[in-house]
Amino acid sequence: MAADWLISPDDEELEELDLFLRERANDEDLLLDGVHGFLTALAIGPAPAKPDEWLPEILHEPFADSDEGERVLTLLARLNDAIAPEVETGAYEPILGELDVADDELPLFTARGWCDGFSRGIDLRASAWEARLGHDPTLMELLGPIIALSIDEGVFSSNVEFAPLGDEEYEDCLAQIPHAVAAVAEYWRTHPLDAKERIAPPDAGMPTPPRRRGGRWVH
């Protein structure tokens, strides 16, 4: 039974979890793509988070019964626990939102929900991220494709004006997400926080990452 928790949910199970989240989602709640981005930021970030920290960011309503609760918690645990091994083995792929298109058109994907979740994962460890981003531009560079998508989708606001991404640029940034995620995970493995960073905010004169704007994109 324990080995099952190491297996990422399959497509049918992801659809089941997606339906559960959609049926209970309010305006600011994360859907499946956002949950994946959120858990990814925590999995690759400076300090791990326990379920009692991240579950309240995802689940906001009581379960219908104990069976539903056990099922949803199991799927969320498997989704979360599979991220780090997938990153380490090069198998990680982000769960993206799909846009409505005509029946005869190829599917189009958006990273807005995933980026929104990723930004909330950063927010859960904001002091640690901001302390490091404040004095090491390397980390900001590694986050480049994710930041570009987040700004383009209105998830991050920035004091600097950026031209909207073209279609090819957007697709290129989507394709770079797995590499960026792996690079950031490796960065934190090889450059862990020191005691000062855990308690001290970034210097006032140092740059800080773009901040997330409120609001949730609806598929």
Secondary structure, DSSP 8 states (H G I E B T S, - for coil): -GGGGGS---HHHHHHHHHHHHHH--TT---HHHHHHHHHHHHHSSS---HHHHGGGT--S--SSHHHHHHHHHHHHHHHHHHHHHHHHT------EEE---TTS--EEE-HHHHHHHHHHHHHTHHHHHHHHTT-HHHHHHTHHHHHHHHHTTSEE-SS------HHHHHHHHHHHHHHHHHHHHHHHHS---HHHHH----TTS----EE-S-----
